[in-house]
Amino acid sequence: MADSLSDHKAALIARRWHDHLSRERRRSGHSVRAYVATAHRLISFLAGHLGQSVDDEALAALQPADLRAFLTVRRAEALGNASAARELSAVRGFLAFAAAEAGRPVSLPRLKGPKIPRGVPRPISPDEAVSLAQEAGDDAGEPWIAARDFAVLILLYGSGLRVAEALGLTGAALPLGEALAVTGKRNKTRIVPLLVPVREAIEQYLALCPWPAAKDRPLFRGARGGPLRGEIVRRAVVKARRVLGLSERTTPHALRHSFATHLLGRGADLRSLQELLGHASLSSTQIYTAVDAAHLMDIYRNAHPRA
């Protein structure tokens, strides 16, 4: 009974961490669920690993060997390097929160995370981006859904939005103008350009949509009138890319990469690109210099007779 009560105390810390992440840190619902799930996995593992109750004192006494053992178990469950690094980051965040709540200094066990090769996103051409949006629309069963899918994908490419940002738009964005206010990560708002073809695509969708636009309702609706889910958008892209013979790396997020790459190739400076993409730091934007170089190398290999 004592062990069960102590385990429950650790679970209560995880519950308060959930509230802290969602209310104070304003993390996305997906991130909060993932982080808290890691905390519960850690607590469950420690109960068996330590052979004792898991409470704040047990968390405070953890050593690097304990976390290595936890990661070893997780890696045995086919966890890749990137996922293992995220798991370790979530564990550190949870332990730091537990320490702060208990009023003790934050002193985390030193443990080197797995190395993650930094992949370079591969953009698609402007023609491919438009073709992808058109094919996704053509595959839809109803005209308004076809217009919706085309509008969403052309918005991702034309304005560099994340999928969640596009689907988070409401009728408050209307009437559309030359720019759009977008709420991104951590509730930060930025202004992005709205090109004429993008604006026209959204307006065409709105004209066909069976549900009227309302300021407090999602701009992009699902088939039954509720919010459009990201999974539906991803599924439409998978079907379209197969028809067009595009790479499996052609995802909705690849449209955002393409937006950034094409702007950089046309002379946009990194600081402006950072603002348009809503990156918190310039280092996040600098990856696109590598993207542009990779894209140029692809063109070179395909075009040069001696390549």
C-alpha positions as CSV (number, residue, x, y, z in Angstrom):
1,M,0.0,0.0,0.0
2,A,2.9,2.4,0.9
3,D,4.5,1.8,-2.5
4,S,1.3,2.4,-4.3
5,L,0.8,5.7,-2.4
6,S,4.3,6.9,-3.1
7,D,3.9,6.0,-6.8
8,H,0.7,8.0,-6.8
9,K,2.7,11.0,-5.4
10,A,5.1,10.8,-8.4
11,A,2.1,10.6,-10.7
12,L,0.7,13.8,-9.1
13,I,3.9,15.6,-9.9
14,A,3.5,14.4,-13.5
15,R,-0.1,15.8,-13.4
16,R,1.1,19.2,-12.2
17,W,3.8,19.1,-14.9
18,H,1.0,18.6,-17.4
19,D,-0.8,21.7,-16.2
20,H,2.5,23.7,-16.1
21,L,3.3,22.8,-19.7
22,S,-0.1,23.5,-21.1
23,R,-1.0,26.6,-19.1
24,E,2.3,28.4,-18.3
25,R,4.6,27.1,-21.1
26,R,1.7,27.0,-23.6
27,R,3.0,23.9,-25.3
28,S,0.9,22.3,-28.0
29,G,-1.5,19.5,-26.9
30,H,0.6,16.9,-28.8
31,S,3.8,18.0,-27.0
32,V,2.2,18.0,-23.6
33,R,0.8,14.5,-24.1
34,A,4.1,13.2,-25.3
35,Y,6.1,14.7,-22.4
36,V,3.7,13.5,-19.7
37,A,3.6,10.0,-21.2
38,T,7.4,9.9,-20.9
39,A,7.1,11.0,-17.2
40,H,4.7,8.1,-16.6
41,R,7.0,5.7,-18.4
42,L,9.9,6.8,-16.2
43,I,7.9,6.5,-13.0
44,S,6.7,3.0,-14.0
45,F,10.2,1.9,-14.9
46,L,11.8,3.3,-11.7
47,A,9.3,1.4,-9.5
48,G,10.7,-1.9,-10.8
49,H,14.3,-0.7,-11.3
50,L,14.8,0.8,-7.9
51,G,12.7,-1.8,-6.1
52,Q,11.3,1.0,-3.9
53,S,8.6,3.6,-3.8
54,V,8.9,6.4,-6.3
55,D,8.4,9.9,-4.8
56,D,10.2,13.2,-5.0
57,E,13.1,11.9,-2.9
58,A,13.6,9.0,-5.3
59,L,13.5,11.3,-8.3
60,A,16.1,13.6,-6.6
61,A,18.5,10.7,-6.0
62,L,18.6,9.4,-9.6
63,Q,22.0,8.8,-11.1
64,P,23.2,8.7,-14.7
65,A,23.2,4.9,-14.5
66,D,19.5,4.9,-13.7
67,L,18.6,7.1,-16.7
68,R,20.9,4.9,-19.0
69,A,19.0,1.9,-17.8
70,F,15.7,3.6,-18.6
71,L,16.9,4.5,-22.1
72,T,18.3,1.0,-22.7
73,V,14.8,-0.4,-22.0
74,R,13.3,2.2,-24.3
75,R,15.8,1.5,-27.1
76,A,15.0,-2.2,-26.8
77,E,11.4,-1.1,-27.9
78,A,12.9,0.0,-31.3
79,L,13.3,3.6,-30.3
80,G,15.4,5.5,-32.9
81,N,18.1,8.1,-32.1
82,A,15.8,11.1,-32.6
83,S,13.0,9.6,-30.5
84,A,15.5,8.6,-27.8
85,A,16.9,12.1,-27.7
86,R,13.3,13.5,-27.3
87,E,12.6,11.0,-24.6
88,L,15.8,12.1,-22.7
89,S,14.8,15.8,-23.1
90,A,11.4,15.1,-21.7
91,V,12.9,13.2,-18.7
92,R,15.2,16.1,-18.0
93,G,12.3,18.6,-18.1
94,F,10.2,16.5,-15.8
95,L,13.1,16.0,-13.2
96,A,13.8,19.8,-13.4
97,F,10.2,20.6,-12.7
98,A,10.0,18.1,-9.8
99,A,13.1,19.7,-8.3
100,A,11.7,23.2,-8.7
101,E,8.4,22.2,-7.1
102,A,10.2,20.7,-4.1
103,G,12.2,23.9,-3.7
104,R,15.6,22.2,-4.2
105,P,18.3,23.1,-6.6
106,V,18.0,21.7,-10.1
107,S,20.9,19.2,-10.4
108,L,20.2,16.7,-13.2
109,P,22.2,13.5,-13.7
110,R,24.8,14.1,-16.5
111,L,24.0,11.9,-19.4
112,K,25.0,12.4,-23.0
113,G,22.2,12.0,-25.5
114,P,22.3,10.0,-28.7
115,K,23.7,11.7,-31.8
116,I,21.2,12.8,-34.3
117,P,22.3,13.3,-37.9
118,R,20.7,16.5,-39.0
119,G,18.8,15.8,-42.2
120,V,18.5,18.5,-44.8
121,P,14.9,19.0,-46.0
122,R,14.5,18.5,-49.7
123,P,12.2,21.1,-51.3
124,I,10.0,20.5,-54.3
125,S,9.7,22.8,-57.3
126,P,7.0,25.5,-57.5
127,D,5.3,23.5,-60.3
128,E,5.4,20.3,-58.2
129,A,3.9,22.2,-55.2
130,V,1.0,23.5,-57.3
131,S,0.5,20.1,-59.0
132,L,0.5,18.4,-55.5
133,A,-2.2,20.8,-54.3
134,Q,-4.3,20.4,-57.5
135,E,-4.0,16.6,-57.4
136,A,-5.1,16.5,-53.8
137,G,-8.1,18.6,-54.7
138,D,-9.0,16.5,-57.7
139,D,-9.0,13.3,-55.6
140,A,-11.7,14.7,-53.2
141,G,-15.2,13.5,-53.5
142,E,-17.1,16.8,-53.2
143,P,-16.3,20.2,-54.9
144,W,-16.1,22.1,-51.6
145,I,-13.7,19.5,-50.2
146,A,-11.6,19.6,-53.4
147,A,-11.4,23.4,-53.0
148,R,-10.5,23.1,-49.3
149,D,-7.7,20.7,-49.9
150,F,-6.2,22.8,-52.7
151,A,-6.5,26.0,-50.6
152,V,-4.8,24.4,-47.5
153,L,-1.9,23.1,-49.4
154,I,-1.4,26.2,-51.6
155,L,-1.5,28.2,-48.3
156,L,1.3,26.1,-46.8
157,Y,3.5,26.6,-49.8
158,G,2.5,30.2,-50.6
159,S,2.9,31.6,-47.0
160,G,5.2,29.0,-45.4
161,L,2.8,28.0,-42.7
162,R,3.0,24.9,-40.5
163,V,0.0,22.6,-40.8
164,A,-1.2,23.4,-37.3
165,E,-1.0,27.1,-38.0
166,A,-3.2,26.8,-41.1
167,L,-5.7,24.6,-39.4
168,G,-5.8,27.0,-36.4
169,L,-7.1,29.9,-38.5
170,T,-10.6,31.0,-37.8
171,G,-13.2,33.2,-39.4
172,A,-11.6,36.1,-37.5
173,A,-9.0,36.2,-40.3
174,L,-11.7,37.4,-42.8
175,P,-11.9,39.5,-44.9
176,L,-8.6,38.4,-46.5
177,G,-6.1,41.0,-47.5
178,E,-2.5,41.1,-48.6
179,A,-1.2,39.7,-45.3
180,L,-2.4,37.2,-42.7
181,A,-1.9,37.2,-38.9
182,V,-0.8,33.7,-37.8
183,T,-0.5,32.3,-34.3
184,G,2.4,29.9,-34.2
185,K,4.3,28.0,-31.6
186,R,4.1,29.3,-28.0
187,N,1.2,31.5,-29.0
188,K,3.4,33.9,-30.9
189,T,1.7,35.9,-33.6
190,R,3.4,36.9,-36.9
191,I,2.4,38.4,-40.1
192,V,2.8,36.4,-43.4
193,P,2.2,37.5,-47.0
194,L,-1.0,36.3,-48.7
195,L,-0.4,36.1,-52.4
196,V,-3.3,36.7,-54.8
197,P,-3.5,33.1,-56.0
198,V,-3.5,31.9,-52.3
199,R,-6.2,34.4,-51.3
200,E,-8.3,33.4,-54.4
201,A,-8.0,29.7,-53.5
202,I,-9.2,30.3,-49.9
203,E,-12.1,32.5,-51.1
204,Q,-13.1,29.9,-53.7
205,Y,-13.2,27.3,-50.9
206,L,-15.3,29.6,-48.6
207,A,-17.7,30.2,-51.4
208,L,-18.3,26.5,-51.8
209,C,-18.1,25.5,-48.1
210,P,-21.6,24.5,-46.8
211,W,-20.9,26.0,-43.4
212,P,-20.7,29.8,-43.0
213,A,-17.5,31.4,-41.8
214,A,-17.8,32.6,-38.1
215,K,-15.2,34.4,-36.1
216,D,-15.0,31.8,-33.4
217,R,-15.1,28.8,-35.8
218,P,-12.3,27.1,-37.8
219,L,-11.7,28.5,-41.2
220,F,-11.0,25.0,-42.6
221,R,-13.8,22.5,-41.9
222,G,-13.9,18.8,-41.8
223,A,-16.4,16.8,-43.8
224,R,-19.0,17.1,-41.0
225,G,-18.4,20.7,-40.2
226,G,-15.9,20.3,-37.3
227,P,-12.2,21.4,-37.4
228,L,-10.2,19.9,-40.2
229,R,-7.6,17.4,-38.8
230,G,-4.0,17.4,-39.8
231,E,-4.2,13.7,-40.5
232,I,-6.7,14.3,-43.3
233,V,-4.3,16.8,-44.9
234,R,-1.4,14.3,-44.6
235,R,-3.5,11.5,-46.1
236,A,-4.5,13.7,-49.1
237,V,-0.8,14.5,-49.7
238,V,0.2,10.8,-49.6
239,K,-2.4,9.9,-52.3
240,A,-1.4,12.9,-54.4
241,R,2.4,12.3,-54.3
242,R,1.9,8.7,-55.3
243,V,-0.1,9.7,-58.4
244,L,2.5,12.3,-59.3
245,G,5.5,10.0,-58.6
246,L,7.0,12.3,-56.0
247,S,9.3,11.3,-53.2
248,E,8.0,10.0,-49.8
249,R,9.6,13.0,-48.3
250,T,7.0,15.2,-50.0
251,T,4.9,15.9,-47.0
252,P,2.7,18.9,-46.1
253,H,5.7,20.2,-44.1
254,A,7.9,19.9,-47.2
255,L,5.8,22.7,-48.7
256,R,7.0,25.0,-45.9
257,H,10.6,23.9,-46.6
258,S,10.0,24.7,-50.3
259,F,8.6,28.1,-49.4
260,A,11.8,28.9,-47.4
261,T,14.2,27.5,-50.0
262,H,12.6,29.3,-52.9
263,L,12.6,32.6,-51.0
264,L,16.3,32.1,-50.1
265,G,17.1,31.3,-53.7
266,R,15.5,34.6,-54.8
267,G,17.7,36.6,-52.4
268,A,15.7,36.8,-49.1
269,D,18.0,37.3,-46.1
270,L,18.0,34.9,-43.2
271,R,16.6,37.4,-40.7
272,S,13.6,38.2,-42.9
273,L,13.1,34.4,-43.5
274,Q,13.3,33.9,-39.7
275,E,10.4,36.3,-39.2
276,L,8.3,34.8,-42.0
277,L,8.8,31.3,-40.7
278,G,8.2,32.2,-37.0
279,H,11.5,30.6,-35.8
280,A,12.5,31.5,-32.3
281,S,16.2,31.6,-33.2
282,L,18.2,32.3,-36.3
283,S,20.0,28.9,-35.9
284,S,16.7,27.2,-36.8
285,T,16.5,29.2,-40.1
286,Q,20.2,28.6,-41.0
287,I,19.4,25.1,-42.0
288,Y,17.9,26.5,-45.2
289,T,21.3,27.6,-46.4
290,A,22.1,23.9,-46.5
291,V,18.8,23.2,-48.2
292,D,19.5,25.7,-50.9
293,A,23.0,24.2,-51.5
294,A,21.6,20.7,-51.7
295,H,19.0,21.9,-54.2
296,L,21.6,23.6,-56.4
297,M,23.7,20.4,-56.3
298,D,20.6,18.4,-57.4
299,I,20.2,20.8,-60.4
300,Y,23.9,20.6,-61.2
301,R,23.9,16.7,-61.2
302,N,20.8,16.6,-63.4
303,A,21.9,19.3,-65.9
304,H,25.7,19.1,-66.2
305,P,26.9,16.6,-68.8
306,R,30.0,15.7,-66.7
307,A,28.2,15.6,-63.3
